[in-house]
Amino acid sequence: MGRLGGKLGALARFVVDSEIRSRRSLQFPWTTLVVNVSGSLLLGVLVGLVLFHGADHRLEIVLGVGFCGGYTTFSTVSVETVRLLQEGRYRAAVLGALGTLVLAVAAAAVGFGVVRVLS
């Protein structure tokens, strides 16, 4: 089931990426930022559901490891950051890398915290 979750996550990432790119010309890695932050939020919610509401641990595996693992992408952040650095776009590189890290961790904490408060 984890593999199916991963495939669905990768498909969802492709859909989100395509939709954002179709709407605007990107000079900043917005699609990767949106995907990683939203995936981290979902992962925080899933972990909270398992810990505070007794949700089946397999939910965490299938959706957390599978779907969120296929949906989010650290490697793309790395490649986009290097590409921006090579182009001399240092500000965009730093903002993209640090922004993704800070916002993704914050989103996971928010998802986790919301579930905890509601329990």
N, CA and C of each residue as an Amber inpcrd file, in Angstrom:
protein
   357
   0.8130000  -1.2030000   0.0000000   0.0000000   0.0000000   0.0000000
   0.8590000   1.2700000   0.0000000   2.0420000   1.1900000   0.6380000
   2.9280000   2.3510000   0.6600000   3.3700000   2.7670000  -0.7320000
   3.5850000   1.7640000  -1.5930000   3.9960000   2.0750000  -2.9740000
   2.8840000   2.7920000  -3.7200000   1.6440000   2.3420000  -3.5030000
   0.5020000   2.9950000  -4.1370000   0.4000000   4.4330000  -3.6390000
   0.5820000   4.6240000  -2.3320000   0.5660000   5.9710000  -1.7770000
   1.6400000   6.8420000  -2.4080000   2.8270000   6.2800000  -2.5970000
   3.9210000   7.0220000  -3.2240000   3.6070000   7.4110000  -4.6580000
   3.0020000   6.4920000  -5.3820000   2.6310000   6.7840000  -6.7720000
   1.5740000   7.8810000  -6.8260000   0.5920000   7.7910000  -5.9400000
  -0.4550000   8.8180000  -5.9120000   0.1190000  10.1700000  -5.4810000
   1.0730000  10.1500000  -4.5520000   1.7240000  11.3840000  -4.1330000
   2.5030000  12.0360000  -5.2660000   3.2340000  11.2260000  -6.0090000
   3.9930000  11.7580000  -7.1510000   3.0550000  12.3180000  -8.2130000
   1.9440000  11.6360000  -8.4370000   0.9470000  12.1320000  -9.3880000
   0.3620000  13.4580000  -8.9070000   0.0400000  13.5410000  -7.6170000
  -0.4990000  14.7820000  -7.0610000   0.5090000  15.9220000  -7.2030000
   1.7830000  15.6270000  -6.9660000   2.8280000  16.6520000  -7.1250000
   2.8770000  17.1460000  -8.5650000   2.7830000  16.2180000  -9.5110000
   2.7980000  16.5960000 -10.9240000   1.6120000  17.5050000 -11.2490000
   0.4310000  17.1650000 -10.7340000  -0.7700000  17.9610000 -11.0000000
  -0.6150000  19.3570000 -10.4050000  -0.1880000  19.4530000  -9.1560000
  -0.0170000  20.7570000  -8.5050000   1.0420000  21.5690000  -9.2400000
   2.1620000  20.9490000  -9.5580000   3.2400000  21.6330000 -10.2810000
   2.7430000  22.1560000 -11.6210000   2.0470000  21.3190000 -12.3680000
   1.5410000  21.7130000 -13.6880000   0.5480000  22.8570000 -13.5810000
  -0.3220000  22.7910000 -12.5900000  -1.3370000  23.8330000 -12.4190000
  -0.6970000  25.1790000 -12.0940000   0.2580000  25.1860000 -11.1850000
   0.9100000  26.4490000 -10.8190000   1.7040000  26.9980000 -11.9990000
   2.4470000  26.1360000 -12.6760000   3.2590000  26.5920000 -13.8150000
   2.4050000  27.0990000 -14.9750000   1.2030000  26.5630000 -15.1230000
   0.3370000  27.0020000 -16.2190000  -0.2220000  28.3980000 -15.9780000
  -0.1960000  28.8370000 -14.7470000  -0.7900000  30.1240000 -14.3940000
   0.2110000  31.2730000 -14.3610000   1.5020000  30.9560000 -14.2680000
   2.4650000  32.0440000 -14.1780000   3.8560000  31.5970000 -14.6130000
   4.6170000  32.5670000 -15.0640000   6.0190000  32.3260000 -15.3740000
   6.7840000  32.3880000 -14.0530000   7.5650000  31.3720000 -13.8020000
   8.2050000  31.2820000 -12.4940000   9.6710000  31.6810000 -12.5370000
  10.0030000  32.6520000 -11.7270000  11.3880000  33.0470000 -11.5330000
  11.8950000  32.5830000 -10.1750000  10.9970000  31.9420000  -9.4250000
  11.2800000  31.4450000  -8.0870000  10.6220000  30.0690000  -7.9880000
  11.1960000  29.1360000  -7.2510000  10.6390000  27.7730000  -7.1860000
   9.3600000  27.6650000  -6.3360000   8.3230000  28.3960000  -6.7510000
   7.0670000  28.4120000  -5.9840000   6.4140000  27.0400000  -5.9070000
   6.4410000  26.3010000  -6.9910000   5.7440000  25.0080000  -6.9810000
   6.3440000  24.0590000  -5.9490000   7.6410000  24.0150000  -5.8660000
   8.2990000  23.1390000  -4.8960000   7.9960000  23.6010000  -3.4770000
   7.9800000  24.8900000  -3.2700000   7.6570000  25.4320000  -1.9530000
   6.2320000  25.0460000  -1.5530000   5.2790000  25.2400000  -2.4460000
   3.8730000  24.9090000  -2.1620000   3.7190000  23.4140000  -1.8650000
   4.3430000  22.5890000  -2.6780000   4.2310000  21.1390000  -2.4970000
   4.8390000  20.7100000  -1.1610000   6.0270000  21.1810000  -0.8520000
   6.6870000  20.7550000   0.3860000   5.9830000  21.2750000   1.6350000
   5.4710000  22.4830000   1.5870000   4.7690000  23.0300000   2.7490000
   3.4280000  22.3220000   2.9430000   2.6740000  22.1270000   1.8780000
   1.3780000  21.4460000   2.0180000   1.5610000  19.9820000   2.4140000
   2.5830000  19.3310000   1.8970000   2.8590000  17.9480000   2.2890000
   3.2740000  17.8430000   3.7370000   4.0300000  18.8050000   4.2220000
   4.4440000  18.8190000   5.6210000   3.2500000  19.0680000   6.5470000
   2.3550000  19.9250000   6.1200000   1.1260000  20.1640000   6.8910000
   0.3220000  18.8690000   7.0040000   0.1470000  18.1770000   5.8940000
  -0.5780000  16.9070000   5.8990000   0.1130000  15.8840000   6.7960000
   1.4200000  15.8120000   6.7260000   2.1580000  14.8650000   7.5610000
   1.9860000  15.1910000   9.0450000   2.0090000  16.4600000   9.3980000
   1.7690000  16.8520000  10.7840000   0.3910000  16.4350000  11.2590000
  -0.6120000  16.5980000  10.4000000  -1.9770000  16.1670000  10.7360000
  -2.0240000  14.6560000  10.9240000  -1.4140000  13.9150000  10.0130000
  -1.4250000  12.4540000  10.1100000  -0.7730000  11.9510000  11.3880000
   0.3680000  12.5090000  11.7320000   1.0590000  12.1010000  12.9570000
   0.1910000  12.4390000  14.1720000  -0.4340000  13.5970000  14.1550000
  -1.3260000  13.9760000  15.2440000  -2.5150000  13.0320000  15.3670000
  -3.0770000  12.6240000  14.2400000  -4.2060000  11.6930000  14.2760000
  -3.8100000  10.3560000  14.8850000  -2.6300000   9.8860000  14.5420000
  -2.1540000   8.6100000  15.0930000  -1.8740000   8.7460000  16.5830000
  -1.1920000   9.8210000  16.9830000  -0.8010000   9.9740000  18.3840000
  -1.9550000  10.3500000  19.3120000  -2.8090000  11.2470000  18.8590000
  -3.8260000  11.7890000  19.7620000  -5.2190000  11.1970000  19.5790000
  -5.4640000  10.6030000  18.4430000  -6.8060000  10.0700000  18.1870000
  -6.8030000   8.5680000  17.9560000  -5.6690000   7.9460000  18.1080000
  -5.5940000   6.4950000  17.9680000  -5.8660000   5.9880000  16.5640000
  -5.6270000   6.8360000  15.5580000  -5.8060000   6.3880000  14.1760000
  -4.8520000   5.2270000  13.8970000  -5.2440000   4.3720000  13.0010000
  -4.4470000   3.2040000  12.6410000  -3.0490000   3.6380000  12.1940000
  -2.0310000   3.0240000  12.7520000  -0.6340000   3.3450000  12.4310000
  -0.3510000   3.1510000  10.9410000  -1.0870000   2.2450000  10.2980000
  -0.8810000   2.0280000   8.8620000  -1.2340000   3.2720000   8.0560000
  -2.1220000   4.1130000   8.5840000  -2.4510000   5.3770000   7.9320000
  -1.1970000   6.2330000   7.8090000  -0.4050000   6.2320000   8.8630000
   0.8420000   6.9860000   8.8750000   1.8260000   6.4360000   7.8270000
   1.8230000   5.1290000   7.6620000   2.7300000   4.5050000   6.6890000
   2.2620000   4.7910000   5.2630000   0.9950000   4.4880000   4.9840000
   0.4850000   4.6230000   3.6160000   0.4410000   6.0820000   3.1820000
  -0.1430000   6.9340000   4.0130000  -0.2690000   8.3350000   3.6220000
   0.9570000   9.1610000   3.9880000   1.5380000   8.8880000   5.1580000
   2.6890000   9.6690000   5.5890000   3.9390000   9.3500000   4.8000000
   4.3610000   8.1050000   4.8840000   5.5720000   7.6980000   4.1670000
   5.3020000   7.5950000   2.6710000   4.1900000   6.9450000   2.3190000
   3.8860000   6.7250000   0.9010000   3.5000000   8.0010000   0.1710000
   2.2970000   8.5170000   0.4750000   1.7910000   9.6770000  -0.2580000
   2.6760000  10.9040000  -0.0550000   2.9200000  11.2780000   1.2130000
   3.7110000  12.4870000   1.4680000   5.1450000  12.3320000   0.9680000
   5.6960000  11.1100000   1.0580000   7.0350000  10.8660000   0.5330000
   7.1020000  11.0260000  -0.9750000   6.0530000  10.5910000  -1.6640000
   6.0040000  10.7520000  -3.1170000   5.6440000  12.1690000  -3.5370000
   4.9060000  12.8570000  -2.6900000   4.4220000  14.2090000  -2.9990000
   5.4940000  15.2630000  -2.7600000   6.1290000  15.2120000  -1.6040000
   7.1430000  16.2160000  -1.2840000   8.4790000  15.8250000  -1.9160000
   9.3960000  16.7830000  -1.9800000  10.6290000  16.4790000  -2.6860000
  11.7910000  17.3530000  -2.2320000  12.6320000  16.7670000  -1.4060000
  13.8330000  17.4630000  -0.9460000  14.8420000  17.5990000  -2.0860000
  14.9240000  16.5750000  -2.9180000  15.9170000  16.6050000  -3.9950000
  15.6510000  17.7480000  -4.9680000  14.3870000  18.0530000  -5.2110000
  14.0780000  19.1620000  -6.1240000  14.5000000  20.4830000  -5.5100000
  14.3110000  20.6390000  -4.2130000  14.7730000  21.8610000  -3.5350000
  16.2780000  22.0040000  -3.7230000  16.9940000  20.9180000  -3.5570000
  18.4530000  20.9460000  -3.7000000  18.8650000  21.3370000  -5.1130000
  18.2750000  20.7110000  -6.0970000  18.6220000  20.9990000  -7.4980000
  18.2520000  22.4310000  -7.8620000  17.0720000  22.8740000  -7.4520000
  16.6600000  24.2480000  -7.7670000  17.5700000  25.2680000  -7.0920000
  17.9960000  24.9800000  -5.8850000  18.8990000  25.8890000  -5.1740000
  20.2450000  25.9850000  -5.8940000  20.7870000  24.8510000  -6.3010000
  22.0610000  24.8450000  -7.0350000  21.9090000  25.5830000  -8.3660000
  20.8010000  25.3420000  -9.0530000  20.5590000  26.0210000 -10.3320000
  20.5230000  27.5390000 -10.1460000  19.8140000  27.9890000  -9.1210000
  19.7440000  29.4260000  -8.8470000  21.1170000  29.9930000  -8.4990000
  21.8980000  29.2590000  -7.7280000  23.2570000  29.7050000  -7.3930000
  24.1240000  29.8080000  -8.6430000  24.0150000  28.8270000  -9.5240000
  24.7930000  28.8520000 -10.7690000  24.4050000  30.0280000 -11.6480000
  23.1570000  30.4420000 -11.5720000  22.6820000  31.5900000 -12.3510000
  23.0120000  32.9160000 -11.6730000  23.6400000  32.8480000 -10.4960000
  23.9810000  34.0610000  -9.7750000  22.8080000  34.6790000  -9.0430000
  21.7480000  33.9390000  -8.8750000  20.5370000  34.4350000  -8.2020000
  20.5810000  33.9940000  -6.7340000  21.5120000  34.5800000  -6.0090000
  21.8100000  34.1650000  -4.6460000  20.6430000  34.4080000  -3.6920000
  20.0120000  35.5360000  -3.8360000  18.8800000  35.8480000  -2.9450000
  17.7560000  34.8320000  -3.1220000  17.3960000  34.5320000  -4.3580000
  16.3370000  33.5550000  -4.6200000  16.7380000  32.1740000  -4.1100000
  18.0170000  31.8240000  -4.2540000  18.4970000  30.5150000  -3.7790000
  18.3620000  30.3970000  -2.2650000  18.8100000  31.4310000  -1.5550000
  18.7330000  31.4000000  -0.0900000  17.2850000  31.4380000   0.3690000
  16.4900000  32.3090000  -0.2300000  15.0720000  32.3800000   0.1470000
  14.3460000  31.0690000  -0.1390000  14.6460000  30.4580000  -1.2710000
  13.9960000  29.1940000  -1.6140000  14.3680000  28.0750000  -0.6630000
  15.6480000  27.9320000  -0.3960000  16.1060000  26.8410000   0.4740000
  15.6720000  27.0520000   1.9220000  15.9650000  28.2260000   2.4650000
  15.6010000  28.4890000   3.8650000  14.0960000  28.6270000   4.0310000
  13.4500000  29.2580000   3.0570000  11.9960000  29.4020000   3.1270000
  11.3000000  28.0550000   3.1370000  11.7600000  27.1420000   2.3020000
  11.1730000  25.8030000   2.2740000  11.3840000  25.1020000   3.6060000
  12.5860000  25.1660000   4.1350000  12.8800000  24.5060000   5.4110000
  12.0190000  25.0710000   6.5370000  12.0380000  26.3870000   6.6980000
  11.3080000  27.0190000   7.8030000   9.8000000  26.8160000   7.6550000
   9.2740000  27.0680000   6.4650000   7.8300000  26.9550000   6.2750000
   7.3430000  25.5130000   6.3470000   8.1340000  24.5660000   5.8610000
   7.7330000  23.1610000   5.9240000   7.6940000  22.6700000   7.3670000
   8.6980000  23.0180000   8.1500000   8.7080000  22.6210000   9.5630000
   7.5580000  23.3050000  10.3050000   7.3260000  24.5780000  10.0200000
   6.2220000  25.3000000  10.6580000   4.8780000  24.6820000  10.2800000
   4.7220000  24.3080000   9.0180000   3.4630000  23.7000000   8.5710000
   3.2260000  22.3610000   9.2660000   4.2650000  21.5570000   9.4060000
   4.1270000  20.2840000  10.1230000   3.7250000  20.5360000  11.5730000
   4.3290000  21.5300000  12.2000000   3.9930000  21.8560000  13.5860000
   2.5490000  22.3530000  13.6980000   2.1060000  23.1450000  12.7410000
   0.7240000  23.6360000  12.7440000  -0.2490000  22.4700000  12.5990000
   0.0030000  21.5790000  11.6350000  -0.8830000  20.4330000  11.4480000
  -0.9490000  19.5730000  12.6930000   0.1950000  19.2930000  13.2820000
   0.2870000  18.5070000  14.5050000  -0.4380000  19.2180000  15.6450000
  -0.1780000  20.5090000  15.7730000  -0.7760000  21.2950000  16.8560000
  -2.2850000  21.4070000  16.7500000  -2.7940000  21.5940000  15.5470000
  -4.2470000  21.6800000  15.3620000  -4.9240000  20.3910000  15.7990000
  -4.3660000  19.2620000  15.3980000  -4.9510000  17.9760000  15.7940000
  -4.8520000  17.7980000  17.3080000  -3.7570000  18.2190000  17.8790000
  -3.5810000  18.0830000  19.3330000  -4.6040000  18.9330000  20.0750000
  -4.8070000  20.1700000  19.6400000  -5.7670000  21.0570000  20.2830000
  -7.1820000  20.4970000  20.1640000  -7.4910000  19.9070000  19.0370000
  -8.8340000  19.3600000  18.8190000  -9.0690000  18.0280000  19.5230000
  -8.0300000  17.4740000  20.1250000  -8.2160000  16.1680000  20.7890000
  -8.6410000  16.3240000  22.2330000
